[in-house]
Amino acid sequence: MRFPKLALREVGKMMQLTPLDQTVAGQELMQMAREETLKKTARNLLSMGKLTAKEISQVTGLKVKEVQALLKKQTGTKTN
């Protein structure tokens, strides 16, 4: 390590690094992660078989058609 006595924060400050969440790329990555988390939640709820696509849409904020597409992928069948 080139600066063994400096904390990572101090090295970052020296290099004037912008925190990831303050960059466009970082914000896009976080949005992608949020969307994937919502889809995973929807898939888990679908696999339980207790809620309709509309109810899952209300819980996750995904569009009903998105939830139906996830169901179709998951079961390999067509949904209404």
PDB file with SEQRES, HELIX, SHEET and CRYST1 records, atoms N, CA, C and O in Angstrom:
SEQRES   1 A   80  MET ARG PHE PRO LYS LEU ALA LEU ARG GLU VAL GLY LYS          
SEQRES   2 A   80  MET MET GLN LEU THR PRO LEU ASP GLN THR VAL ALA GLY          
SEQRES   3 A   80  GLN GLU LEU MET GLN MET ALA ARG GLU GLU THR LEU LYS          
SEQRES   4 A   80  LYS THR ALA ARG ASN LEU LEU SER MET GLY LYS LEU THR          
SEQRES   5 A   80  ALA LYS GLU ILE SER GLN VAL THR GLY LEU LYS VAL LYS          
SEQRES   6 A   80  GLU VAL GLN ALA LEU LEU LYS LYS GLN THR GLY THR LYS          
SEQRES   7 A   80  THR ASN                                                      
HELIX    1 AA1 LEU A    8  MET A   15  1                                   8    
HELIX    2 AA2 LEU A   20  GLN A   22  5                                   3    
HELIX    3 AA3 VAL A   24  MET A   48  1                                  25    
HELIX    4 AA4 ALA A   53  THR A   60  1                                   8    
HELIX    5 AA5 VAL A   64  THR A   75  1                                  12    
CRYST1    1.000    1.000    1.000  90.00  90.00  90.00 P 1           1          
ATOM      1  N   MET A   1       0.848  -1.182   0.000  1.00  0.00           N  
ATOM      2  CA  MET A   1       0.000   0.000   0.000  1.00  0.00           C  
ATOM      3  C   MET A   1       0.885   1.232   0.000  1.00  0.00           C  
ATOM      4  O   MET A   1       1.873   1.304   0.731  1.00  0.00           O  
ATOM      5  N   ARG A   2       0.529   2.179  -0.808  1.00  0.00           N  
ATOM      6  CA  ARG A   2       1.369   3.355  -0.989  1.00  0.00           C  
ATOM      7  C   ARG A   2       1.289   4.339   0.174  1.00  0.00           C  
ATOM      8  O   ARG A   2       2.273   5.009   0.485  1.00  0.00           O  
ATOM      9  N   PHE A   3       0.133   4.430   0.816  1.00  0.00           N  
ATOM     10  CA  PHE A   3      -0.061   5.347   1.940  1.00  0.00           C  
ATOM     11  C   PHE A   3      -0.513   4.548   3.161  1.00  0.00           C  
ATOM     12  O   PHE A   3      -1.675   4.643   3.556  1.00  0.00           O  
ATOM     13  N   PRO A   4       0.363   3.778   3.755  1.00  0.00           N  
ATOM     14  CA  PRO A   4      -0.051   2.870   4.829  1.00  0.00           C  
ATOM     15  C   PRO A   4      -0.595   3.559   6.070  1.00  0.00           C  
ATOM     16  O   PRO A   4      -1.372   2.952   6.807  1.00  0.00           O  
ATOM     17  N   LYS A   5      -0.219   4.790   6.323  1.00  0.00           N  
ATOM     18  CA  LYS A   5      -0.663   5.456   7.548  1.00  0.00           C  
ATOM     19  C   LYS A   5      -1.910   6.316   7.338  1.00  0.00           C  
ATOM     20  O   LYS A   5      -2.415   6.917   8.285  1.00  0.00           O  
ATOM     21  N   LEU A   6      -2.399   6.376   6.119  1.00  0.00           N  
ATOM     22  CA  LEU A   6      -3.582   7.185   5.840  1.00  0.00           C  
ATOM     23  C   LEU A   6      -4.820   6.308   5.774  1.00  0.00           C  
ATOM     24  O   LEU A   6      -4.779   5.182   5.276  1.00  0.00           O  
ATOM     25  N   ALA A   7      -5.910   6.837   6.279  1.00  0.00           N  
ATOM     26  CA  ALA A   7      -7.195   6.135   6.173  1.00  0.00           C  
ATOM     27  C   ALA A   7      -7.691   6.256   4.741  1.00  0.00           C  
ATOM     28  O   ALA A   7      -7.326   7.182   4.016  1.00  0.00           O  
ATOM     29  N   LEU A   8      -8.526   5.307   4.349  1.00  0.00           N  
ATOM     30  CA  LEU A   8      -9.073   5.312   2.992  1.00  0.00           C  
ATOM     31  C   LEU A   8      -9.776   6.632   2.693  1.00  0.00           C  
ATOM     32  O   LEU A   8      -9.679   7.149   1.580  1.00  0.00           O  
ATOM     33  N   ARG A   9     -10.473   7.174   3.669  1.00  0.00           N  
ATOM     34  CA  ARG A   9     -11.167   8.455   3.489  1.00  0.00           C  
ATOM     35  C   ARG A   9     -10.172   9.577   3.168  1.00  0.00           C  
ATOM     36  O   ARG A   9     -10.442  10.439   2.332  1.00  0.00           O  
ATOM     37  N   GLU A  10      -9.025   9.550   3.842  1.00  0.00           N  
ATOM     38  CA  GLU A  10      -8.013  10.587   3.596  1.00  0.00           C  
ATOM     39  C   GLU A  10      -7.420  10.458   2.197  1.00  0.00           C  
ATOM     40  O   GLU A  10      -7.181  11.463   1.527  1.00  0.00           O  
ATOM     41  N   VAL A  11      -7.185   9.239   1.759  1.00  0.00           N  
ATOM     42  CA  VAL A  11      -6.662   9.016   0.410  1.00  0.00           C  
ATOM     43  C   VAL A  11      -7.692   9.479  -0.612  1.00  0.00           C  
ATOM     44  O   VAL A  11      -7.348  10.132  -1.598  1.00  0.00           O  
ATOM     45  N   GLY A  12      -8.965   9.137  -0.373  1.00  0.00           N  
ATOM     46  CA  GLY A  12     -10.032   9.573  -1.262  1.00  0.00           C  
ATOM     47  C   GLY A  12     -10.111  11.085  -1.344  1.00  0.00           C  
ATOM     48  O   GLY A  12     -10.312  11.646  -2.421  1.00  0.00           O  
ATOM     49  N   LYS A  13      -9.954  11.737  -0.215  1.00  0.00           N  
ATOM     50  CA  LYS A  13      -9.997  13.196  -0.186  1.00  0.00           C  
ATOM     51  C   LYS A  13      -8.831  13.783  -0.979  1.00  0.00           C  
ATOM     52  O   LYS A  13      -8.987  14.767  -1.701  1.00  0.00           O  
ATOM     53  N   MET A  14      -7.664  13.162  -0.833  1.00  0.00           N  
ATOM     54  CA  MET A  14      -6.494  13.618  -1.582  1.00  0.00           C  
ATOM     55  C   MET A  14      -6.752  13.488  -3.088  1.00  0.00           C  
ATOM     56  O   MET A  14      -6.337  14.339  -3.876  1.00  0.00           O  
ATOM     57  N   MET A  15      -7.435  12.423  -3.468  1.00  0.00           N  
ATOM     58  CA  MET A  15      -7.681  12.168  -4.884  1.00  0.00           C  
ATOM     59  C   MET A  15      -8.960  12.848  -5.359  1.00  0.00           C  
ATOM     60  O   MET A  15      -9.291  12.785  -6.544  1.00  0.00           O  
ATOM     61  N   GLN A  16      -9.671  13.486  -4.462  1.00  0.00           N  
ATOM     62  CA  GLN A  16     -10.915  14.181  -4.740  1.00  0.00           C  
ATOM     63  C   GLN A  16     -11.922  13.274  -5.439  1.00  0.00           C  
ATOM     64  O   GLN A  16     -12.494  13.625  -6.471  1.00  0.00           O  
ATOM     65  N   LEU A  17     -12.118  12.107  -4.851  1.00  0.00           N  
ATOM     66  CA  LEU A  17     -13.072  11.146  -5.396  1.00  0.00           C  
ATOM     67  C   LEU A  17     -14.492  11.552  -5.019  1.00  0.00           C  
ATOM     68  O   LEU A  17     -14.747  11.971  -3.890  1.00  0.00           O  
ATOM     69  N   THR A  18     -15.394  11.427  -5.952  1.00  0.00           N  
ATOM     70  CA  THR A  18     -16.794  11.714  -5.707  1.00  0.00           C  
ATOM     71  C   THR A  18     -17.472  10.436  -5.221  1.00  0.00           C  
ATOM     72  O   THR A  18     -17.304   9.383  -5.836  1.00  0.00           O  
ATOM     73  N   PRO A  19     -18.228  10.507  -4.137  1.00  0.00           N  
ATOM     74  CA  PRO A  19     -18.946   9.311  -3.680  1.00  0.00           C  
ATOM     75  C   PRO A  19     -19.837   8.764  -4.799  1.00  0.00           C  
ATOM     76  O   PRO A  19     -20.433   9.524  -5.562  1.00  0.00           O  
ATOM     77  N   LEU A  20     -19.916   7.450  -4.881  1.00  0.00           N  
ATOM     78  CA  LEU A  20     -20.631   6.789  -5.953  1.00  0.00           C  
ATOM     79  C   LEU A  20     -22.077   7.249  -6.059  1.00  0.00           C  
ATOM     80  O   LEU A  20     -22.595   7.413  -7.163  1.00  0.00           O  
ATOM     81  N   ASP A  21     -22.741   7.460  -4.911  1.00  0.00           N  
ATOM     82  CA  ASP A  21     -24.149   7.859  -4.958  1.00  0.00           C  
ATOM     83  C   ASP A  21     -24.350   9.289  -5.451  1.00  0.00           C  
ATOM     84  O   ASP A  21     -25.487   9.720  -5.646  1.00  0.00           O  
ATOM     85  N   GLN A  22     -23.283  10.014  -5.652  1.00  0.00           N  
ATOM     86  CA  GLN A  22     -23.383  11.376  -6.160  1.00  0.00           C  
ATOM     87  C   GLN A  22     -23.003  11.468  -7.633  1.00  0.00           C  
ATOM     88  O   GLN A  22     -22.889  12.563  -8.185  1.00  0.00           O  
ATOM     89  N   THR A  23     -22.810  10.319  -8.263  1.00  0.00           N  
ATOM     90  CA  THR A  23     -22.495  10.300  -9.690  1.00  0.00           C  
ATOM     91  C   THR A  23     -23.698   9.760 -10.460  1.00  0.00           C  
ATOM     92  O   THR A  23     -24.517   9.028  -9.905  1.00  0.00           O  
ATOM     93  N   VAL A  24     -23.798  10.119 -11.722  1.00  0.00           N  
ATOM     94  CA  VAL A  24     -24.895   9.621 -12.555  1.00  0.00           C  
ATOM     95  C   VAL A  24     -24.815   8.097 -12.643  1.00  0.00           C  
ATOM     96  O   VAL A  24     -25.826   7.408 -12.498  1.00  0.00           O  
ATOM     97  N   ALA A  25     -23.633   7.584 -12.876  1.00  0.00           N  
ATOM     98  CA  ALA A  25     -23.470   6.127 -12.978  1.00  0.00           C  
ATOM     99  C   ALA A  25     -23.858   5.436 -11.676  1.00  0.00           C  
ATOM    100  O   ALA A  25     -24.508   4.390 -11.696  1.00  0.00           O  
ATOM    101  N   GLY A  26     -23.470   6.006 -10.562  1.00  0.00           N  
ATOM    102  CA  GLY A  26     -23.815   5.433  -9.266  1.00  0.00           C  
ATOM    103  C   GLY A  26     -25.309   5.440  -9.020  1.00  0.00           C  
ATOM    104  O   GLY A  26     -25.861   4.465  -8.511  1.00  0.00           O  
ATOM    105  N   GLN A  27     -25.966   6.523  -9.375  1.00  0.00           N  
ATOM    106  CA  GLN A  27     -27.411   6.614  -9.213  1.00  0.00           C  
ATOM    107  C   GLN A  27     -28.125   5.606 -10.110  1.00  0.00           C  
ATOM    108  O   GLN A  27     -29.112   4.993  -9.703  1.00  0.00           O  
ATOM    109  N   GLU A  28     -27.617   5.436 -11.340  1.00  0.00           N  
ATOM    110  CA  GLU A  28     -28.210   4.449 -12.243  1.00  0.00           C  
ATOM    111  C   GLU A  28     -28.040   3.028 -11.698  1.00  0.00           C  
ATOM    112  O   GLU A  28     -28.958   2.212 -11.785  1.00  0.00           O  
ATOM    113  N   LEU A  29     -26.878   2.742 -11.144  1.00  0.00           N  
ATOM    114  CA  LEU A  29     -26.639   1.423 -10.546  1.00  0.00           C  
ATOM    115  C   LEU A  29     -27.577   1.168  -9.374  1.00  0.00           C  
ATOM    116  O   LEU A  29     -28.114   0.070  -9.232  1.00  0.00           O  
ATOM    117  N   MET A  30     -27.773   2.174  -8.542  1.00  0.00           N  
ATOM    118  CA  MET A  30     -28.668   2.012  -7.398  1.00  0.00           C  
ATOM    119  C   MET A  30     -30.109   1.812  -7.853  1.00  0.00           C  
ATOM    120  O   MET A  30     -30.842   1.022  -7.258  1.00  0.00           O  
ATOM    121  N   GLN A  31     -30.523   2.523  -8.904  1.00  0.00           N  
ATOM    122  CA  GLN A  31     -31.878   2.359  -9.432  1.00  0.00           C  
ATOM    123  C   GLN A  31     -32.059   0.948  -9.997  1.00  0.00           C  
ATOM    124  O   GLN A  31     -33.096   0.319  -9.790  1.00  0.00           O  
ATOM    125  N   MET A  32     -31.051   0.464 -10.704  1.00  0.00           N  
ATOM    126  CA  MET A  32     -31.118  -0.896 -11.253  1.00  0.00           C  
ATOM    127  C   MET A  32     -31.233  -1.917 -10.118  1.00  0.00           C  
ATOM    128  O   MET A  32     -31.989  -2.884 -10.216  1.00  0.00           O  
ATOM    129  N   ALA A  33     -30.482  -1.692  -9.054  1.00  0.00           N  
ATOM    130  CA  ALA A  33     -30.531  -2.605  -7.904  1.00  0.00           C  
ATOM    131  C   ALA A  33     -31.909  -2.574  -7.243  1.00  0.00           C  
ATOM    132  O   ALA A  33     -32.433  -3.617  -6.852  1.00  0.00           O  
ATOM    133  N   ARG A  34     -32.499  -1.375  -7.116  1.00  0.00           N  
ATOM    134  CA  ARG A  34     -33.838  -1.265  -6.533  1.00  0.00           C  
ATOM    135  C   ARG A  34     -34.861  -2.012  -7.384  1.00  0.00           C  
ATOM    136  O   ARG A  34     -35.706  -2.741  -6.863  1.00  0.00           O  
ATOM    137  N   GLU A  35     -34.772  -1.820  -8.702  1.00  0.00           N  
ATOM    138  CA  GLU A  35     -35.715  -2.483  -9.606  1.00  0.00           C  
ATOM    139  C   GLU A  35     -35.573  -4.003  -9.525  1.00  0.00           C  
ATOM    140  O   GLU A  35     -36.572  -4.724  -9.513  1.00  0.00           O  
ATOM    141  N   GLU A  36     -34.343  -4.483  -9.470  1.00  0.00           N  
ATOM    142  CA  GLU A  36     -34.126  -5.926  -9.376  1.00  0.00           C  
ATOM    143  C   GLU A  36     -34.646  -6.464  -8.047  1.00  0.00           C  
ATOM    144  O   GLU A  36     -35.175  -7.574  -7.994  1.00  0.00           O  
ATOM    145  N   THR A  37     -34.500  -5.692  -6.977  1.00  0.00           N  
ATOM    146  CA  THR A  37     -35.025  -6.095  -5.675  1.00  0.00           C  
ATOM    147  C   THR A  37     -36.546  -6.191  -5.711  1.00  0.00           C  
ATOM    148  O   THR A  37     -37.123  -7.126  -5.156  1.00  0.00           O  
ATOM    149  N   LEU A  38     -37.204  -5.222  -6.365  1.00  0.00           N  
ATOM    150  CA  LEU A  38     -38.664  -5.259  -6.477  1.00  0.00           C  
ATOM    151  C   LEU A  38     -39.112  -6.479  -7.289  1.00  0.00           C  
ATOM    152  O   LEU A  38     -40.095  -7.134  -6.945  1.00  0.00           O  
ATOM    153  N   LYS A  39     -38.392  -6.772  -8.354  1.00  0.00           N  
ATOM    154  CA  LYS A  39     -38.741  -7.933  -9.175  1.00  0.00           C  
ATOM    155  C   LYS A  39     -38.533  -9.239  -8.390  1.00  0.00           C  
ATOM    156  O   LYS A  39     -39.330 -10.171  -8.505  1.00  0.00           O  
ATOM    157  N   LYS A  40     -37.475  -9.295  -7.607  1.00  0.00           N  
ATOM    158  CA  LYS A  40     -37.230 -10.487  -6.792  1.00  0.00           C  
ATOM    159  C   LYS A  40     -38.347 -10.655  -5.766  1.00  0.00           C  
ATOM    160  O   LYS A  40     -38.824 -11.766  -5.534  1.00  0.00           O  
ATOM    161  N   THR A  41     -38.755  -9.554  -5.159  1.00  0.00           N  
ATOM    162  CA  THR A  41     -39.860  -9.595  -4.201  1.00  0.00           C  
ATOM    163  C   THR A  41     -41.127 -10.087  -4.886  1.00  0.00           C  
ATOM    164  O   THR A  41     -41.846 -10.928  -4.345  1.00  0.00           O  
ATOM    165  N   ALA A  42     -41.397  -9.561  -6.077  1.00  0.00           N  
ATOM    166  CA  ALA A  42     -42.584  -9.983  -6.826  1.00  0.00           C  
ATOM    167  C   ALA A  42     -42.518 -11.473  -7.153  1.00  0.00           C  
ATOM    168  O   ALA A  42     -43.515 -12.181  -7.015  1.00  0.00           O  
ATOM    169  N   ARG A  43     -41.354 -11.951  -7.584  1.00  0.00           N  
ATOM    170  CA  ARG A  43     -41.205 -13.383  -7.887  1.00  0.00           C  
ATOM    171  C   ARG A  43     -41.450 -14.235  -6.642  1.00  0.00           C  
ATOM    172  O   ARG A  43     -42.095 -15.280  -6.716  1.00  0.00           O  
ATOM    173  N   ASN A  44     -40.938 -13.788  -5.510  1.00  0.00           N  
ATOM    174  CA  ASN A  44     -41.152 -14.534  -4.261  1.00  0.00           C  
ATOM    175  C   ASN A  44     -42.634 -14.561  -3.885  1.00  0.00           C  
ATOM    176  O   ASN A  44     -43.155 -15.600  -3.477  1.00  0.00           O  
ATOM    177  N   LEU A  45     -43.306 -13.426  -4.022  1.00  0.00           N  
ATOM    178  CA  LEU A  45     -44.734 -13.373  -3.713  1.00  0.00           C  
ATOM    179  C   LEU A  45     -45.526 -14.249  -4.683  1.00  0.00           C  
ATOM    180  O   LEU A  45     -46.467 -14.932  -4.279  1.00  0.00           O  
ATOM    181  N   LEU A  46     -45.148 -14.229  -5.958  1.00  0.00           N  
ATOM    182  CA  LEU A  46     -45.816 -15.074  -6.943  1.00  0.00           C  
ATOM    183  C   LEU A  46     -45.656 -16.552  -6.595  1.00  0.00           C  
ATOM    184  O   LEU A  46     -46.599 -17.333  -6.717  1.00  0.00           O  
ATOM    185  N   SER A  47     -44.468 -16.921  -6.167  1.00  0.00           N  
ATOM    186  CA  SER A  47     -44.220 -18.334  -5.864  1.00  0.00           C  
ATOM    187  C   SER A  47     -45.027 -18.810  -4.656  1.00  0.00           C  
ATOM    188  O   SER A  47     -45.287 -20.005  -4.512  1.00  0.00           O  
ATOM    189  N   MET A  48     -45.422 -17.880  -3.793  1.00  0.00           N  
ATOM    190  CA  MET A  48     -46.265 -18.245  -2.655  1.00  0.00           C  
ATOM    191  C   MET A  48     -47.683 -18.566  -3.112  1.00  0.00           C  
ATOM    192  O   MET A  48     -48.389 -19.344  -2.471  1.00  0.00           O  
ATOM    193  N   GLY A  49     -48.098 -17.957  -4.235  1.00  0.00           N  
ATOM    194  CA  GLY A  49     -49.405 -18.246  -4.797  1.00  0.00           C  
ATOM    195  C   GLY A  49     -50.585 -17.695  -4.014  1.00  0.00           C  
ATOM    196  O   GLY A  49     -51.707 -18.170  -4.190  1.00  0.00           O  
ATOM    197  N   LYS A  50     -50.368 -16.723  -3.167  1.00  0.00           N  
ATOM    198  CA  LYS A  50     -51.447 -16.182  -2.323  1.00  0.00           C  
ATOM    199  C   LYS A  50     -52.019 -14.866  -2.845  1.00  0.00           C  
ATOM    200  O   LYS A  50     -53.153 -14.516  -2.520  1.00  0.00           O  
ATOM    201  N   LEU A  51     -51.248 -14.133  -3.650  1.00  0.00           N  
ATOM    202  CA  LEU A  51     -51.670 -12.809  -4.097  1.00  0.00           C  
ATOM    203  C   LEU A  51     -51.854 -12.785  -5.610  1.00  0.00           C  
ATOM    204  O   LEU A  51     -51.223 -13.549  -6.341  1.00  0.00           O  
ATOM    205  N   THR A  52     -52.727 -11.894  -6.061  1.00  0.00           N  
ATOM    206  CA  THR A  52     -52.921 -11.708  -7.495  1.00  0.00           C  
ATOM    207  C   THR A  52     -51.819 -10.793  -8.033  1.00  0.00           C  
ATOM    208  O   THR A  52     -51.098 -10.148  -7.271  1.00  0.00           O  
ATOM    209  N   ALA A  53     -51.706 -10.752  -9.357  1.00  0.00           N  
ATOM    210  CA  ALA A  53     -50.731  -9.861  -9.988  1.00  0.00           C  
ATOM    211  C   ALA A  53     -51.016  -8.407  -9.610  1.00  0.00           C  
ATOM    212  O   ALA A  53     -50.093  -7.620  -9.400  1.00  0.00           O  
ATOM    213  N   LYS A  54     -52.303  -8.061  -9.527  1.00  0.00           N  
ATOM    214  CA  LYS A  54     -52.677  -6.692  -9.165  1.00  0.00           C  
ATOM    215  C   LYS A  54     -52.240  -6.363  -7.736  1.00  0.00           C  
ATOM    216  O   LYS A  54     -51.736  -5.271  -7.476  1.00  0.00           O  
ATOM    217  N   GLU A  55     -52.432  -7.298  -6.819  1.00  0.00           N  
ATOM    218  CA  GLU A  55     -52.028  -7.070  -5.421  1.00  0.00           C  
ATOM    219  C   GLU A  55     -50.507  -6.947  -5.320  1.00  0.00           C  
ATOM    220  O   GLU A  55     -49.995  -6.096  -4.592  1.00  0.00           O  
ATOM    221  N   ILE A  56     -49.800  -7.788  -6.041  1.00  0.00           N  
ATOM    222  CA  ILE A  56     -48.335  -7.720  -6.012  1.00  0.00           C  
ATOM    223  C   ILE A  56     -47.865  -6.402  -6.618  1.00  0.00           C  
ATOM    224  O   ILE A  56     -46.889  -5.812  -6.155  1.00  0.00           O  
ATOM    225  N   SER A  57     -48.561  -5.946  -7.650  1.00  0.00           N  
ATOM    226  CA  SER A  57     -48.258  -4.658  -8.260  1.00  0.00           C  
ATOM    227  C   SER A  57     -48.411  -3.536  -7.239  1.00  0.00           C  
ATOM    228  O   SER A  57     -47.582  -2.627  -7.174  1.00  0.00           O  
ATOM    229  N   GLN A  58     -49.468  -3.604  -6.447  1.00  0.00           N  
ATOM    230  CA  GLN A  58     -49.704  -2.582  -5.425  1.00  0.00           C  
ATOM    231  C   GLN A  58     -48.625  -2.606  -4.346  1.00  0.00           C  
ATOM    232  O   GLN A  58     -48.208  -1.558  -3.852  1.00  0.00           O  
ATOM    233  N   VAL A  59     -48.178  -3.798  -3.987  1.00  0.00           N  
ATOM    234  CA  VAL A  59     -47.155  -3.930  -2.943  1.00  0.00           C  
ATOM    235  C   VAL A  59     -45.796  -3.438  -3.433  1.00  0.00           C  
ATOM    236  O   VAL A  59     -45.095  -2.728  -2.712  1.00  0.00           O  
ATOM    237  N   THR A  60     -45.423  -3.813  -4.654  1.00  0.00           N  
ATOM    238  CA  THR A  60     -44.072  -3.525  -5.152  1.00  0.00           C  
ATOM    239  C   THR A  60     -43.951  -2.221  -5.929  1.00  0.00           C  
ATOM    240  O   THR A  60     -42.866  -1.650  -6.034  1.00  0.00           O  
ATOM    241  N   GLY A  61     -45.078  -1.754  -6.475  1.00  0.00           N  
ATOM    242  CA  GLY A  61     -45.014  -0.574  -7.321  1.00  0.00           C  
ATOM    243  C   GLY A  61     -44.710  -0.907  -8.777  1.00  0.00           C  
ATOM    244  O   GLY A  61     -44.642  -0.010  -9.618  1.00  0.00           O  
ATOM    245  N   LEU A  62     -44.527  -2.191  -9.078  1.00  0.00           N  
ATOM    246  CA  LEU A  62     -44.339  -2.612 -10.461  1.00  0.00           C  
ATOM    247  C   LEU A  62     -45.679  -2.542 -11.179  1.00  0.00           C  
ATOM    248  O   LEU A  62     -46.732  -2.604 -10.544  1.00  0.00           O  
ATOM    249  N   LYS A  63     -45.644  -2.414 -12.491  1.00  0.00           N  
ATOM    250  CA  LYS A  63     -46.877  -2.427 -13.270  1.00  0.00           C  
ATOM    251  C   LYS A  63     -47.433  -3.848 -13.294  1.00  0.00           C  
ATOM    252  O   LYS A  63     -46.678  -4.818 -13.232  1.00  0.00           O  
ATOM    253  N   VAL A  64     -48.761  -3.963 -13.384  1.00  0.00           N  
ATOM    254  CA  VAL A  64     -49.413  -5.269 -13.418  1.00  0.00           C  
ATOM    255  C   VAL A  64     -48.828  -6.115 -14.553  1.00  0.00           C  
ATOM    256  O   VAL A  64     -48.587  -7.310 -14.381  1.00  0.00           O  
ATOM    257  N   LYS A  65     -48.602  -5.492 -15.707  1.00  0.00           N  
ATOM    258  CA  LYS A  65     -48.054  -6.224 -16.855  1.00  0.00           C  
ATOM    259  C   LYS A  65     -46.647  -6.756 -16.551  1.00  0.00           C  
ATOM    260  O   LYS A  65     -46.282  -7.835 -17.017  1.00  0.00           O  
ATOM    261  N   GLU A  66     -45.864  -6.010 -15.778  1.00  0.00           N  
ATOM    262  CA  GLU A  66     -44.529  -6.479 -15.388  1.00  0.00           C  
ATOM    263  C   GLU A  66     -44.639  -7.718 -14.501  1.00  0.00           C  
ATOM    264  O   GLU A  66     -43.898  -8.687 -14.668  1.00  0.00           O  
ATOM    265  N   VAL A  67     -45.575  -7.666 -13.558  1.00  0.00           N  
ATOM    266  CA  VAL A  67     -45.778  -8.800 -12.653  1.00  0.00           C  
ATOM    267  C   VAL A  67     -46.262 -10.010 -13.450  1.00  0.00           C  
ATOM    268  O   VAL A  67     -45.815 -11.133 -13.216  1.00  0.00           O  
ATOM    269  N   GLN A  68     -47.170  -9.778 -14.384  1.00  0.00           N  
ATOM    270  CA  GLN A  68     -47.669 -10.877 -15.216  1.00  0.00           C  
ATOM    271  C   GLN A  68     -46.548 -11.482 -16.062  1.00  0.00           C  
ATOM    272  O   GLN A  68     -46.498 -12.695 -16.264  1.00  0.00           O  
ATOM    273  N   ALA A  69     -45.653 -10.627 -16.555  1.00  0.00           N  
ATOM    274  CA  ALA A  69     -44.516 -11.126 -17.336  1.00  0.00           C  
ATOM    275  C   ALA A  69     -43.597 -11.981 -16.459  1.00  0.00           C  
ATOM    276  O   ALA A  69     -43.072 -12.997 -16.915  1.00  0.00           O  
ATOM    277  N   LEU A  70     -43.403 -11.572 -15.207  1.00  0.00           N  
ATOM    278  CA  LEU A  70     -42.587 -12.365 -14.278  1.00  0.00           C  
ATOM    279  C   LEU A  70     -43.244 -13.715 -14.020  1.00  0.00           C  
ATOM    280  O   LEU A  70     -42.571 -14.745 -13.969  1.00  0.00           O  
ATOM    281  N   LEU A  71     -44.560 -13.701 -13.859  1.00  0.00           N  
ATOM    282  CA  LEU A  71     -45.299 -14.956 -13.640  1.00  0.00           C  
ATOM    283  C   LEU A  71     -45.157 -15.865 -14.857  1.00  0.00           C  
ATOM    284  O   LEU A  71     -44.943 -17.070 -14.724  1.00  0.00           O  
ATOM    285  N   LYS A  72     -45.276 -15.284 -16.020  1.00  0.00           N  
ATOM    286  CA  LYS A  72     -45.161 -16.072 -17.251  1.00  0.00           C  
ATOM    287  C   LYS A  72     -43.779 -16.720 -17.352  1.00  0.00           C  
ATOM    288  O   LYS A  72     -43.660 -17.893 -17.706  1.00  0.00           O  
ATOM    289  N   LYS A  73     -42.745 -15.952 -17.040  1.00  0.00           N  
ATOM    290  CA  LYS A  73     -41.379 -16.486 -17.038  1.00  0.00           C  
ATOM    291  C   LYS A  73     -41.233 -17.600 -16.009  1.00  0.00           C  
ATOM    292  O   LYS A  73     -40.623 -18.636 -16.275  1.00  0.00           O  
ATOM    293  N   GLN A  74     -41.797 -17.372 -14.844  1.00  0.00           N  
ATOM    294  CA  GLN A  74     -41.655 -18.293 -13.730  1.00  0.00           C  
ATOM    295  C   GLN A  74     -42.372 -19.622 -13.996  1.00  0.00           C  
ATOM    296  O   GLN A  74     -41.868 -20.691 -13.651  1.00  0.00           O  
ATOM    297  N   THR A  75     -43.545 -19.539 -14.608  1.00  0.00           N  
ATOM    298  CA  THR A  75     -44.333 -20.758 -14.808  1.00  0.00           C  
ATOM    299  C   THR A  75     -44.276 -21.269 -16.240  1.00  0.00           C  
ATOM    300  O   THR A  75     -44.601 -22.424 -16.512  1.00  0.00           O  
ATOM    301  N   GLY A  76     -43.858 -20.398 -17.150  1.00  0.00           N  
ATOM    302  CA  GLY A  76     -43.812 -20.787 -18.543  1.00  0.00           C  
ATOM    303  C   GLY A  76     -45.189 -20.854 -19.182  1.00  0.00           C  
ATOM    304  O   GLY A  76     -45.371 -21.491 -20.220  1.00  0.00           O  
ATOM    305  N   THR A  77     -46.178 -20.179 -18.543  1.00  0.00           N  
ATOM    306  CA  THR A  77     -47.543 -20.171 -19.074  1.00  0.00           C  
ATOM    307  C   THR A  77     -47.968 -18.746 -19.371  1.00  0.00           C  
ATOM    308  O   THR A  77     -47.336 -17.781 -18.943  1.00  0.00           O  
ATOM    309  N   LYS A  78     -49.060 -18.644 -20.118  1.00  0.00           N  
ATOM    310  CA  LYS A  78     -49.625 -17.354 -20.464  1.00  0.00           C  
ATOM    311  C   LYS A  78     -50.554 -16.881 -19.342  1.00  0.00           C  
ATOM    312  O   LYS A  78     -51.286 -17.676 -18.752  1.00  0.00           O  
ATOM    313  N   THR A  79     -50.513 -15.563 -19.055  1.00  0.00           N  
ATOM    314  CA  THR A  79     -51.396 -15.003 -18.012  1.00  0.00           C  
ATOM    315  C   THR A  79     -52.388 -14.064 -18.643  1.00  0.00           C  
ATOM    316  O   THR A  79     -52.182 -13.581 -19.757  1.00  0.00           O  
ATOM    317  N   ASN A  80     -53.481 -13.800 -17.922  1.00  0.00           N  
ATOM    318  CA  ASN A  80     -54.499 -12.846 -18.392  1.00  0.00           C  
ATOM    319  C   ASN A  80     -54.215 -11.469 -17.854  1.00  0.00           C  
ATOM    320  O   ASN A  80     -54.959 -10.530 -18.138  1.00  0.00           O  
TER     321      ASN A  80                                                      
END                                                                             
